[in-house]
Amino acid sequence: MNGIILFAATVVFLWMGRSILIPLLVAVFMWYLINAIAAYCRKLFPYSDQNARKNHTVAARALDWTSNVLAAAILFGVIYLFVTQVRPMFSELIASLPGLQHKLVDLGDYLSASVGLKFDANILPNITQIAKNVGASVASIATSVGMIVVYMLFMFVEQSTFNRKFAALFPNKNKYKKMRYITESIDTNMKKYLFMKTMISGVTGILSYIWLHMIGVEFAGVWAFIVFVTSYIPTIGAIVACSLPILYSMATTGGLQQPILTAIGLIGLQILFGNIIEPKLTGSTLNLSTLAILINLVFWGMIWGIAGMFFSIPLLVATYIITAQFDSTRWVAVLLSADGQIPDKRDE
């Protein structure tokens, strides 16, 4: 009974505190992503191993900062590209949505007449309303940009003190080692996941843009950006990334050639990168049950909307690693795992 009350209280806290927690989570995500990119960039520079760092301390620290600056420049370069290039396309697309809804109704009538089935326009999704809901979610995050930047700055400023603070929190040597093991496991898995996921999503988005531009689909930049962003959302993200440009192509073109080519290209890229390349690159980083991923996606989507869906996998990875380290919660990790094999518990 106490567990149910605690769970309900946690859900209420997460829902009521979403205006503060979501910007904080976005800041942590960007901070983590910059550190992940910087860690991989650092491997390209000299003095990256421990022995070389001890012998060339000043140079190693200078290269650490260079890696951080380079990673931040890459991330903010992508944001700048979106603001200057993709955002105007979004405005044009949103302005055309009411007309697109009518075209979808006409398309449904045409298909119904062709196959002899009765068509009900009410079954079509209200694209304008969906766009408004998505825009509201994005706008709520955009209005918190100042708060997000402040969070990030303080994280980078205090990053060098994290180890000392962590040691002070756990003066007991055994507990310190256990908690250190948990945080390092989360850190390693999260950095690998975020870096690989971002790189794969970026390549998928670029190739999607090239393909859509080649076959003449309007707003190719918008669809490619949607492919990039929704790649972070499991299962539903791939469906959305493929269905939106396919529906748009069907509604705005007179034939089936372009919609078919759109479907072949986008679905093929999702299968290639999402089902073949990504599992090989990430390895055993995510040993998570598909059912657990879907339930987790719905849970965070109900609490935090699109932002919750976006962060559902990182939150699930952290939950999986933490619950595997305590006897009282290892059963949760087993349920979350794909095959029942969970990380070994580090004894205190």
MARPAGU-830911 format. One record per residue (C-alpha): z, x, y; residue in one letter. Coordinates in pm, whole numbers. Layout:
N
<atom c3="Z" c1="X" c2="Y" code="a"/>
...
//
This chain:
348
<atom c3="0" c1="0" c2="0" code="m"/>
<atom c3="88" c1="282" c2="239" code="n"/>
<atom c3="-249" c1="443" c2="163" code="g"/>
<atom c3="-436" c1="124" c2="254" code="i"/>
<atom c3="-243" c1="91" c2="581" code="i"/>
<atom c3="-312" c1="457" c2="666" code="l"/>
<atom c3="-683" c1="415" c2="590" code="f"/>
<atom c3="-706" c1="100" c2="805" code="a"/>
<atom c3="-521" c1="273" c2="1091" code="a"/>
<atom c3="-759" c1="569" c2="1067" code="t"/>
<atom c3="-1065" c1="342" c2="1082" code="v"/>
<atom c3="-926" c1="160" c2="1387" code="v"/>
<atom c3="-850" c1="494" c2="1555" code="f"/>
<atom c3="-1202" c1="625" c2="1487" code="l"/>
<atom c3="-1360" c1="305" c2="1621" code="w"/>
<atom c3="-1143" c1="276" c2="1933" code="m"/>
<atom c3="-1166" c1="647" c2="2013" code="g"/>
<atom c3="-1543" c1="675" c2="1962" code="r"/>
<atom c3="-1612" c1="730" c2="2333" code="s"/>
<atom c3="-1406" c1="1049" c2="2316" code="i"/>
<atom c3="-1463" c1="1154" c2="1955" code="l"/>
<atom c3="-1845" c1="1128" c2="1952" code="i"/>
<atom c3="-1898" c1="1367" c2="2250" code="p"/>
<atom c3="-1646" c1="1603" c2="2091" code="l"/>
<atom c3="-1832" c1="1588" c2="1761" code="l"/>
<atom c3="-2165" c1="1650" c2="1937" code="v"/>
<atom c3="-2013" c1="1953" c2="2110" code="a"/>
<atom c3="-1875" c1="2084" c2="1778" code="v"/>
<atom c3="-2216" c1="2028" c2="1617" code="f"/>
<atom c3="-2400" c1="2222" c2="1888" code="m"/>
<atom c3="-2134" c1="2495" c2="1889" code="w"/>
<atom c3="-2162" c1="2522" c2="1512" code="y"/>
<atom c3="-2542" c1="2522" c2="1525" code="l"/>
<atom c3="-2548" c1="2800" c2="1786" code="i"/>
<atom c3="-2309" c1="3005" c2="1574" code="n"/>
<atom c3="-2517" c1="2940" c2="1262" code="a"/>
<atom c3="-2840" c1="3049" c2="1432" code="i"/>
<atom c3="-2660" c1="3348" c2="1584" code="a"/>
<atom c3="-2526" c1="3451" c2="1241" code="a"/>
<atom c3="-2877" c1="3461" c2="1098" code="y"/>
<atom c3="-3015" c1="3635" c2="1408" code="c"/>
<atom c3="-2736" c1="3893" c2="1382" code="r"/>
<atom c3="-2860" c1="3996" c2="1038" code="k"/>
<atom c3="-3185" c1="4110" c2="1201" code="l"/>
<atom c3="-3000" c1="4353" c2="1431" code="f"/>
<atom c3="-2841" c1="4687" c2="1335" code="p"/>
<atom c3="-2466" c1="4734" c2="1274" code="y"/>
<atom c3="-2434" c1="4400" c2="1096" code="s"/>
<atom c3="-2225" c1="4521" c2="798" code="d"/>
<atom c3="-1851" c1="4584" c2="823" code="q"/>
<atom c3="-1864" c1="4964" c2="789" code="n"/>
<atom c3="-2125" c1="5000" c2="1064" code="a"/>
<atom c3="-1926" c1="4765" c2="1290" code="r"/>
<atom c3="-1617" c1="4985" c2="1257" code="k"/>
<atom c3="-1812" c1="5297" c2="1352" code="n"/>
<atom c3="-2005" c1="5134" c2="1639" code="h"/>
<atom c3="-1763" c1="4875" c2="1776" code="t"/>
<atom c3="-1904" c1="4847" c2="2129" code="v"/>
<atom c3="-2266" c1="4827" c2="2017" code="a"/>
<atom c3="-2179" c1="4572" c2="1748" code="a"/>
<atom c3="-2000" c1="4345" c2="1996" code="r"/>
<atom c3="-2290" c1="4374" c2="2240" code="a"/>
<atom c3="-2532" c1="4268" c2="1965" code="l"/>
<atom c3="-2297" c1="3980" c2="1872" code="d"/>
<atom c3="-2322" c1="3849" c2="2228" code="w"/>
<atom c3="-2698" c1="3904" c2="2225" code="t"/>
<atom c3="-2726" c1="3693" c2="1909" code="s"/>
<atom c3="-2517" c1="3415" c2="2067" code="n"/>
<atom c3="-2726" c1="3416" c2="2384" code="v"/>
<atom c3="-3049" c1="3413" c2="2181" code="l"/>
<atom c3="-2924" c1="3121" c2="1967" code="a"/>
<atom c3="-2816" c1="2924" c2="2276" code="a"/>
<atom c3="-3155" c1="2993" c2="2439" code="a"/>
<atom c3="-3336" c1="2859" c2="2130" code="i"/>
<atom c3="-3125" c1="2540" c2="2122" code="l"/>
<atom c3="-3150" c1="2469" c2="2493" code="f"/>
<atom c3="-3522" c1="2551" c2="2479" code="g"/>
<atom c3="-3566" c1="2267" c2="2230" code="v"/>
<atom c3="-3364" c1="2035" c2="2457" code="i"/>
<atom c3="-3575" c1="2139" c2="2758" code="y"/>
<atom c3="-3894" c1="2072" c2="2559" code="l"/>
<atom c3="-3769" c1="1723" c2="2479" code="f"/>
<atom c3="-3673" c1="1643" c2="2839" code="v"/>
<atom c3="-4000" c1="1767" c2="2988" code="t"/>
<atom c3="-4254" c1="1677" c2="2720" code="q"/>
<atom c3="-4128" c1="1413" c2="2478" code="v"/>
<atom c3="-3908" c1="1197" c2="2701" code="r"/>
<atom c3="-4201" c1="1077" c2="2923" code="p"/>
<atom c3="-4385" c1="974" c2="2605" code="m"/>
<atom c3="-4080" c1="773" c2="2498" code="f"/>
<atom c3="-4092" c1="584" c2="2829" code="s"/>
<atom c3="-4459" c1="497" c2="2777" code="e"/>
<atom c3="-4396" c1="389" c2="2419" code="l"/>
<atom c3="-4101" c1="164" c2="2514" code="i"/>
<atom c3="-4314" c1="3" c2="2787" code="a"/>
<atom c3="-4578" c1="-87" c2="2528" code="s"/>
<atom c3="-4337" c1="-236" c2="2272" code="l"/>
<atom c3="-4362" c1="-605" c2="2377" code="p"/>
<atom c3="-4740" c1="-594" c2="2330" code="g"/>
<atom c3="-4694" c1="-410" c2="2001" code="l"/>
<atom c3="-4472" c1="-692" c2="1871" code="q"/>
<atom c3="-4755" c1="-942" c2="1928" code="h"/>
<atom c3="-5000" c1="-712" c2="1752" code="k"/>
<atom c3="-4769" c1="-694" c2="1451" code="l"/>
<atom c3="-4761" c1="-1076" c2="1439" code="v"/>
<atom c3="-5142" c1="-1085" c2="1455" code="d"/>
<atom c3="-5158" c1="-822" c2="1181" code="l"/>
<atom c3="-4924" c1="-1030" c2="963" code="g"/>
<atom c3="-5141" c1="-1338" c2="1017" code="d"/>
<atom c3="-5452" c1="-1141" c2="924" code="y"/>
<atom c3="-5296" c1="-1000" c2="606" code="l"/>
<atom c3="-5164" c1="-1346" c2="512" code="s"/>
<atom c3="-5509" c1="-1496" c2="551" code="a"/>
<atom c3="-5660" c1="-1214" c2="347" code="s"/>
<atom c3="-5428" c1="-1250" c2="48" code="v"/>
<atom c3="-5362" c1="-1622" c2="82" code="g"/>
<atom c3="-4988" c1="-1600" c2="141" code="l"/>
<atom c3="-4788" c1="-1785" c2="404" code="k"/>
<atom c3="-4662" c1="-1550" c2="674" code="f"/>
<atom c3="-4340" c1="-1607" c2="869" code="d"/>
<atom c3="-4325" c1="-1405" c2="1192" code="a"/>
<atom c3="-3945" c1="-1420" c2="1185" code="n"/>
<atom c3="-3932" c1="-1168" c2="901" code="i"/>
<atom c3="-4079" c1="-900" c2="1127" code="l"/>
<atom c3="-3826" c1="-664" c2="1285" code="p"/>
<atom c3="-3775" c1="-710" c2="1658" code="n"/>
<atom c3="-3905" c1="-371" c2="1770" code="i"/>
<atom c3="-3802" c1="-420" c2="2131" code="t"/>
<atom c3="-3442" c1="-502" c2="2035" code="q"/>
<atom c3="-3427" c1="-209" c2="1793" code="i"/>
<atom c3="-3553" c1="23" c2="2066" code="a"/>
<atom c3="-3290" c1="-112" c2="2306" code="k"/>
<atom c3="-3013" c1="-50" c2="2052" code="n"/>
<atom c3="-3133" c1="302" c2="1984" code="v"/>
<atom c3="-3172" c1="366" c2="2356" code="g"/>
<atom c3="-2818" c1="242" c2="2419" code="a"/>
<atom c3="-2680" c1="481" c2="2157" code="s"/>
<atom c3="-2874" c1="775" c2="2301" code="v"/>
<atom c3="-2778" c1="678" c2="2656" code="a"/>
<atom c3="-2408" c1="667" c2="2566" code="s"/>
<atom c3="-2434" c1="1026" c2="2442" code="i"/>
<atom c3="-2650" c1="1134" c2="2737" code="a"/>
<atom c3="-2393" c1="1005" c2="2987" code="t"/>
<atom c3="-2136" c1="1230" c2="2820" code="s"/>
<atom c3="-2343" c1="1547" c2="2867" code="v"/>
<atom c3="-2092" c1="1688" c2="3116" code="g"/>
<atom c3="-1804" c1="1633" c2="2875" code="m"/>
<atom c3="-2004" c1="1786" c2="2589" code="i"/>
<atom c3="-2087" c1="2097" c2="2793" code="v"/>
<atom c3="-1722" c1="2140" c2="2894" code="v"/>
<atom c3="-1611" c1="2110" c2="2531" code="y"/>
<atom c3="-1868" c1="2370" c2="2427" code="m"/>
<atom c3="-1771" c1="2615" c2="2701" code="l"/>
<atom c3="-1404" c1="2602" c2="2603" code="f"/>
<atom c3="-1494" c1="2646" c2="2237" code="m"/>
<atom c3="-1691" c1="2962" c2="2312" code="f"/>
<atom c3="-1424" c1="3093" c2="2550" code="v"/>
<atom c3="-1145" c1="3041" c2="2294" code="e"/>
<atom c3="-1352" c1="3133" c2="1989" code="q"/>
<atom c3="-1207" c1="3485" c2="1978" code="s"/>
<atom c3="-850" c1="3345" c2="1962" code="t"/>
<atom c3="-907" c1="3105" c2="1671" code="f"/>
<atom c3="-790" c1="3352" c2="1407" code="n"/>
<atom c3="-466" c1="3431" c2="1590" code="r"/>
<atom c3="-390" c1="3063" c2="1647" code="k"/>
<atom c3="-466" c1="2985" c2="1284" code="f"/>
<atom c3="-227" c1="3257" c2="1166" code="a"/>
<atom c3="44" c1="3119" c2="1397" code="a"/>
<atom c3="-2" c1="2770" c2="1256" code="l"/>
<atom c3="62" c1="2890" c2="900" code="f"/>
<atom c3="326" c1="3166" c2="906" code="p"/>
<atom c3="377" c1="3129" c2="530" code="n"/>
<atom c3="146" c1="3384" c2="366" code="k"/>
<atom c3="46" c1="3169" c2="67" code="n"/>
<atom c3="-24" c1="2859" c2="276" code="k"/>
<atom c3="-219" c1="3074" c2="522" code="y"/>
<atom c3="-441" c1="3208" c2="241" code="k"/>
<atom c3="-501" c1="2858" c2="104" code="k"/>
<atom c3="-589" c1="2706" c2="442" code="m"/>
<atom c3="-799" c1="3010" c2="526" code="r"/>
<atom c3="-992" c1="2963" c2="203" code="y"/>
<atom c3="-1056" c1="2596" c2="287" code="i"/>
<atom c3="-1174" c1="2664" c2="642" code="t"/>
<atom c3="-1395" c1="2952" c2="533" code="e"/>
<atom c3="-1551" c1="2735" c2="261" code="s"/>
<atom c3="-1625" c1="2462" c2="514" code="i"/>
<atom c3="-1755" c1="2719" c2="763" code="d"/>
<atom c3="-1986" c1="2889" c2="513" code="t"/>
<atom c3="-2128" c1="2567" c2="370" code="n"/>
<atom c3="-2165" c1="2400" c2="709" code="m"/>
<atom c3="-2343" c1="2695" c2="870" code="k"/>
<atom c3="-2583" c1="2724" c2="579" code="k"/>
<atom c3="-2649" c1="2350" c2="578" code="y"/>
<atom c3="-2699" c1="2319" c2="954" code="l"/>
<atom c3="-2922" c1="2626" c2="982" code="f"/>
<atom c3="-3143" c1="2537" c2="686" code="m"/>
<atom c3="-3154" c1="2168" c2="777" code="k"/>
<atom c3="-3250" c1="2245" c2="1137" code="t"/>
<atom c3="-3520" c1="2492" c2="1037" code="m"/>
<atom c3="-3668" c1="2258" c2="775" code="i"/>
<atom c3="-3649" c1="1959" c2="1013" code="s"/>
<atom c3="-3818" c1="2163" c2="1285" code="g"/>
<atom c3="-4103" c1="2273" c2="1059" code="v"/>
<atom c3="-4145" c1="1917" c2="928" code="t"/>
<atom c3="-4158" c1="1783" c2="1285" code="g"/>
<atom c3="-4414" c1="2042" c2="1397" code="i"/>
<atom c3="-4639" c1="1982" c2="1096" code="l"/>
<atom c3="-4605" c1="1604" c2="1146" code="s"/>
<atom c3="-4716" c1="1644" c2="1507" code="y"/>
<atom c3="-5018" c1="1854" c2="1407" code="i"/>
<atom c3="-5121" c1="1601" c2="1141" code="w"/>
<atom c3="-5074" c1="1292" c2="1362" code="l"/>
<atom c3="-5255" c1="1461" c2="1651" code="h"/>
<atom c3="-5546" c1="1555" c2="1423" code="m"/>
<atom c3="-5598" c1="1198" c2="1300" code="i"/>
<atom c3="-5560" c1="1055" c2="1651" code="g"/>
<atom c3="-5229" c1="865" c2="1633" code="v"/>
<atom c3="-5093" c1="787" c2="1981" code="e"/>
<atom c3="-4756" c1="930" c2="2090" code="f"/>
<atom c3="-4772" c1="1199" c2="1822" code="a"/>
<atom c3="-4503" c1="1396" c2="2007" code="g"/>
<atom c3="-4264" c1="1100" c2="1994" code="v"/>
<atom c3="-4316" c1="1041" c2="1623" code="w"/>
<atom c3="-4274" c1="1413" c2="1551" code="a"/>
<atom c3="-3947" c1="1421" c2="1745" code="f"/>
<atom c3="-3826" c1="1114" c2="1552" code="i"/>
<atom c3="-3914" c1="1295" c2="1228" code="v"/>
<atom c3="-3709" c1="1596" c2="1343" code="f"/>
<atom c3="-3401" c1="1394" c2="1445" code="v"/>
<atom c3="-3399" c1="1146" c2="1156" code="t"/>
<atom c3="-3420" c1="1432" c2="905" code="s"/>
<atom c3="-3044" c1="1472" c2="958" code="y"/>
<atom c3="-2990" c1="1113" c2="839" code="i"/>
<atom c3="-3004" c1="1094" c2="457" code="p"/>
<atom c3="-3243" c1="852" c2="284" code="t"/>
<atom c3="-3276" c1="604" c2="572" code="i"/>
<atom c3="-3395" c1="880" c2="806" code="g"/>
<atom c3="-3704" c1="955" c2="594" code="a"/>
<atom c3="-3787" c1="583" c2="569" code="i"/>
<atom c3="-3763" c1="539" c2="946" code="v"/>
<atom c3="-3956" c1="859" c2="1017" code="a"/>
<atom c3="-4248" c1="742" c2="803" code="c"/>
<atom c3="-4248" c1="366" c2="861" code="s"/>
<atom c3="-4248" c1="364" c2="1243" code="l"/>
<atom c3="-4571" c1="561" c2="1300" code="p"/>
<atom c3="-4737" c1="386" c2="1003" code="i"/>
<atom c3="-4654" c1="42" c2="1147" code="l"/>
<atom c3="-4766" c1="152" c2="1493" code="y"/>
<atom c3="-5094" c1="283" c2="1354" code="s"/>
<atom c3="-5154" c1="-42" c2="1162" code="m"/>
<atom c3="-5087" c1="-250" c2="1472" code="a"/>
<atom c3="-5299" c1="-49" c2="1715" code="t"/>
<atom c3="-5605" c1="34" c2="1505" code="t"/>
<atom c3="-5867" c1="-202" c2="1370" code="g"/>
<atom c3="-5897" c1="-47" c2="1025" code="g"/>
<atom c3="-5684" c1="98" c2="747" code="l"/>
<atom c3="-5813" c1="455" c2="749" code="q"/>
<atom c3="-5570" c1="589" c2="1011" code="q"/>
<atom c3="-5260" c1="409" c2="869" code="p"/>
<atom c3="-5342" c1="538" c2="519" code="i"/>
<atom c3="-5389" c1="894" c2="647" code="l"/>
<atom c3="-5065" c1="863" c2="846" code="t"/>
<atom c3="-4878" c1="749" c2="535" code="a"/>
<atom c3="-5027" c1="1022" c2="314" code="i"/>
<atom c3="-4943" c1="1299" c2="564" code="g"/>
<atom c3="-4591" c1="1193" c2="658" code="l"/>
<atom c3="-4477" c1="1087" c2="311" code="i"/>
<atom c3="-4628" c1="1404" c2="163" code="g"/>
<atom c3="-4438" c1="1622" c2="413" code="l"/>
<atom c3="-4112" c1="1438" c2="345" code="q"/>
<atom c3="-4153" c1="1488" c2="-31" code="i"/>
<atom c3="-4255" c1="1853" c2="6" code="l"/>
<atom c3="-3978" c1="1959" c2="243" code="f"/>
<atom c3="-3705" c1="1704" c2="165" code="g"/>
<atom c3="-3733" c1="1692" c2="-215" code="n"/>
<atom c3="-3876" c1="2032" c2="-309" code="i"/>
<atom c3="-3825" c1="2305" c2="-48" code="i"/>
<atom c3="-3488" c1="2200" c2="97" code="e"/>
<atom c3="-3300" c1="2182" c2="-237" code="p"/>
<atom c3="-3431" c1="2529" c2="-329" code="k"/>
<atom c3="-3323" c1="2682" c2="4" code="l"/>
<atom c3="-2982" c1="2515" c2="25" code="t"/>
<atom c3="-2905" c1="2573" c2="-343" code="g"/>
<atom c3="-2567" c1="2428" c2="-441" code="s"/>
<atom c3="-2450" c1="2375" c2="-84" code="t"/>
<atom c3="-2451" c1="1998" c2="-132" code="l"/>
<atom c3="-2333" c1="1896" c2="-477" code="n"/>
<atom c3="-2289" c1="1539" c2="-358" code="l"/>
<atom c3="-2347" c1="1207" c2="-529" code="s"/>
<atom c3="-2637" c1="1003" c2="-392" code="t"/>
<atom c3="-2422" c1="690" c2="-406" code="l"/>
<atom c3="-2144" c1="868" c2="-215" code="a"/>
<atom c3="-2397" c1="977" c2="49" code="i"/>
<atom c3="-2523" c1="620" c2="94" code="l"/>
<atom c3="-2173" c1="470" c2="114" code="i"/>
<atom c3="-2069" c1="740" c2="358" code="n"/>
<atom c3="-2382" c1="673" c2="565" code="l"/>
<atom c3="-2304" c1="301" c2="587" code="v"/>
<atom c3="-1936" c1="367" c2="665" code="f"/>
<atom c3="-2000" c1="602" c2="958" code="w"/>
<atom c3="-2292" c1="390" c2="1076" code="g"/>
<atom c3="-2063" c1="85" c2="1101" code="m"/>
<atom c3="-1802" c1="280" c2="1298" code="i"/>
<atom c3="-2013" c1="503" c2="1525" code="w"/>
<atom c3="-2366" c1="362" c2="1496" code="g"/>
<atom c3="-2657" c1="608" c2="1494" code="i"/>
<atom c3="-2430" c1="896" c2="1595" code="a"/>
<atom c3="-2218" c1="827" c2="1286" code="g"/>
<atom c3="-2527" c1="831" c2="1062" code="m"/>
<atom c3="-2637" c1="1159" c2="1218" code="f"/>
<atom c3="-2306" c1="1331" c2="1140" code="f"/>
<atom c3="-2238" c1="1158" c2="807" code="s"/>
<atom c3="-2341" c1="1451" c2="586" code="i"/>
<atom c3="-2140" c1="1725" c2="768" code="p"/>
<atom c3="-1834" c1="1498" c2="763" code="l"/>
<atom c3="-1883" c1="1426" c2="394" code="l"/>
<atom c3="-1920" c1="1798" c2="312" code="v"/>
<atom c3="-1592" c1="1873" c2="491" code="a"/>
<atom c3="-1417" c1="1586" c2="310" code="t"/>
<atom c3="-1553" c1="1705" c2="-25" code="y"/>
<atom c3="-1430" c1="2064" c2="24" code="i"/>
<atom c3="-1086" c1="1963" c2="155" code="i"/>
<atom c3="-1012" c1="1704" c2="-115" code="t"/>
<atom c3="-1108" c1="1955" c2="-388" code="a"/>
<atom c3="-822" c1="2185" c2="-284" code="q"/>
<atom c3="-528" c1="1951" c2="-343" code="f"/>
<atom c3="-410" c1="1804" c2="-673" code="d"/>
<atom c3="-344" c1="1462" c2="-521" code="s"/>
<atom c3="-701" c1="1431" c2="-387" code="t"/>
<atom c3="-915" c1="1620" c2="-639" code="r"/>
<atom c3="-1016" c1="1288" c2="-794" code="w"/>
<atom c3="-1183" c1="1201" c2="-461" code="v"/>
<atom c3="-1387" c1="1523" c2="-475" code="a"/>
<atom c3="-1491" c1="1440" c2="-834" code="v"/>
<atom c3="-1617" c1="1097" c2="-724" code="l"/>
<atom c3="-1803" c1="1251" c2="-430" code="l"/>
<atom c3="-1969" c1="1519" c2="-646" code="s"/>
<atom c3="-2308" c1="1479" c2="-808" code="a"/>
<atom c3="-2211" c1="1606" c2="-1154" code="d"/>
<atom c3="-1829" c1="1614" c2="-1160" code="g"/>
<atom c3="-1824" c1="1990" c2="-1100" code="q"/>
<atom c3="-1610" c1="2062" c2="-795" code="i"/>
<atom c3="-1491" c1="2388" c2="-631" code="p"/>
<atom c3="-1199" c1="2564" c2="-796" code="d"/>
<atom c3="-865" c1="2498" c2="-635" code="k"/>
<atom c3="-703" c1="2800" c2="-473" code="r"/>
<atom c3="-336" c1="2804" c2="-571" code="d"/>
<atom c3="-77" c1="2871" c2="-305" code="e"/>
//
